[in-house]
């Protein structure tokens, strides 16, 4: 197969990292794979995997007619079989570009909810069992589970990483325990938990000293920096360390005694053999263990708690037993690695993805069915754009709207009550 992979952007983030790593793994199984997108930080990752990168101009409004035209021309010139868009703008542009060609569009949505205007005939992969069941209940005809995969060779407890040099460079004293957060510093989903962690570590007075290493950048960088300055000033020492964005954050994971995180970042910490406290919203913090694993396998590495005012208390409750019990940390770190090996390996995901591509090519429907489904999606997109316009006028629009309204926050669990 000839496959064109189209991440939603090239900034460092979980969805686009998954897209690129899976592209490399699919290529290694004998397929011709290209990556297309706007230039950005992850071009170096694409180059390291020896994948072909095709640069797109930056779009205005999305879906972009110019992008669709360029994609369609590329599909014809290179005889592309599959155009794989990640998240909703590339998904819609892939669908439109494949119209009138022999190529099949495929979409992956790793946001915490699926945009309702993605046409229901479009072959779709989602990141959690909960979202899979919700989309099937809505009548989506081709939806499959693709949990975020992890490259277990690159992300391994045995990796030869310069942790001592990095600790000196960043000012990690290693007198006690190091907590690590690797995250895009976004206001939606991420910021609340990061600020709670900064407050808890800044005020920590337990028997074990704690330092918090925060890796990442984004729109909320200044909010995080201000909170770190305040916490360090109140503590009289540097308990919160901000590294900024790292192209390769494995050293920060390797240095951690405990990882705090959500989504793909949580899984990469697990792959490094670290105990994990899952971060969510509305005060959610919960340690991964055999009693909680089914909750995360259902809703993803995320959760919704009783209210953000409870975040500090709930994080302290999860941290205390881990901070005081080295044997518990070692046991849960071993469990983390075993779980990722069993369920989330990049190799297994690549094999499944190739199977889904073949199914999409086999099951592409007639053009009349596509037109009806696409028209329904277009109507929903117009309603969405009108709503966004109104939110912008009020100053309440979310930058990452389908992470700002996660499905996991609306369900009580695997029973599916909503």
Order of alpha helices (4+ residues) and beta strands (2+ residues): beta-alpha-beta-alpha-beta-alpha-beta-alpha-beta-beta-alpha-beta-alpha-beta-alpha-beta-alpha-beta-alpha-beta-alpha-beta-beta-alpha-alpha-alpha-alpha-alpha-alpha
